[in-house]
Amino acid sequence: MFNDNSLIPAVIGTEIYSIISCLIVILGNTVINKTRTKRFLWFNAFVACTIFGCFCDVFSIFLDPYRNLRVLHFFFTTCGTFMTLIMGAVFVTYLMEYIKERRTVSTLPVKISWTYAIVSSIATIICALMGKLYYFENDIFITGSLYSLYVLVNVGSMIIGFLVIIAYKKALDTWDRVAAYTYILVPVLMAIINLFIEDWSFAYPSISVSILLVYAIINSDRVKTLESDRELIKLKAAHDELTGLNNRHAYAECLENIKLFDGECGIVFSDLNGLKYTHDHFGHQAGDDLIVRYTDILSQIFRANEIYRISGDEFVCVLSRLDEKVFLDRVKELEETLNVEKPPLASFGVSFGLCKDVDLLIKKAEEKMYLEKEMVHKMYPITSRC
């Protein structure tokens, strides 16, 4: 398997180090991450594939001197080559789950990567069984005529991941992209070196190094989330006593902060219909119940840190860091929920645009809300304030 036996301890050492590193990553990710999202599960699956591949490499090297265990040696070697192809698809799936948390994504990249992985894996196994990838001659492990092609096929799976990063680069922060590119380039570089120097078999160790970079992405994202949570705690300190929602003070602070964000945001400006009539005819408790009922509706559609009660019957939802389709889907859900009742419990207007233009977006959404409210008043005079 190795022309230079002096490299064997180095390769085995790096493989074992990689296994230990990956086990620590899985343990750390499992302990720290309390939410079992799809992104979390696919990342752990990716690391587990690397551990399995490292074990296969170690067993292959260990079994190399034993002539009576050639079948077992061949089995572990083939499992290792098969796993590198599957890992490309697993990484793309993880990457798409990561991006999906920020915007709507297509399922096409995942389908392409898995189709590529399955087809190339089947072809790899067939070629291995035919002795085209590697074979034994005089009890010496020799790479076959198609081994170089197999290495290039592995590079192809990395190229798919590279194209995904390019296609969705706007959904990734600068350091996220740098780490993701590095993840791809390190194994590709090792694969190219392996084409010219067969004894330099450090595929899985290079992948494990890349995993540490991806893990850095996760924790970097978690740090940013914690910072956002701290900001959220500050906002919730000024909350509405009746509903538990953020109040006008928190709303004003939110608008100042959101102007500093890059990207787009959506505004839903709503006003309860008939609150004055309910207060006057059924008492303030009935009016409070109406406010709480509408709060429950908003809370089922929007997150708590997105909803603000800015006056007695006015509510504003501020949604940032999402694309327009996701925003409109939530607006549609609100519209369908409100239209169940006649007259509708509330009137609302929406707008979508750049975060830096949030004041203009608020104004547009409020104007649309009043236009809708006038129509409701004409159809249902009982909802009028007068």
Number of C-alpha atoms within 10 A of each C-alpha: 20 16 12 10 10 9 14 19 11 12 19 20 14 19 25 17 15 23 23 13 19 24 17 12 18 19 13 12 18 15 9 11 14 9 10 9 12 13 20 20 15 19 25 21 17 23 25 17 20 26 23 16 26 27 21 22 27 21 18 22 19 13 18 18 15 11 13 10 12 17 11 15 22 20 15 20 20 21 17 24 22 21 18 21 27 21 25 24 26 22 24 26 24 21 21 22 20 20 19 14 13 15 16 15 14 9 10 9 19 22 14 14 24 21 13 19 25 15 11 19 21 12 14 23 17 13 18 21 14 12 17 17 22 21 19 15 8 8 14 14 18 18 16 16 13 16 19 16 13 20 18 16 18 22 20 18 26 25 16 20 25 18 12 16 22 13 11 15 14 14 22 16 11 11 12 20 19 14 19 21 17 16 24 22 19 17 23 23 13 19 23 14 15 17 16 10 11 16 17 18 20 21 23 25 28 22 24 27 18 21 24 17 18 19 19 15 19 19 15 14 14 14 12 12 12 12 12 12 13 12 14 17 12 13 20 18 12 16 19 18 9 12 18 15 23 26 23 18 17 22 22 13 12 19 17 13 13 21 16 10 14 12 17 19 25 27 25 26 26 24 23 20 23 23 22 20 16 19 15 12 10 11 12 14 11 15 21 18 14 20 21 15 14 20 20 13 13 19 15 12 14 18 12 17 20 20 21 27 26 18 12 13 19 17 26 27 22 22 21 20 17 17 19 16 11 13 20 15 12 14 20 11 12 18 15 11 15 18 13 10 10 10 18 17 20 24 24 25 23 23 21 22 17 17 23 19 15 22 12 14 22 23 16 17 21 23 16 19 20 17 13 16 22 15 12 20 16 11 12 15 14 16 23 16 11 7
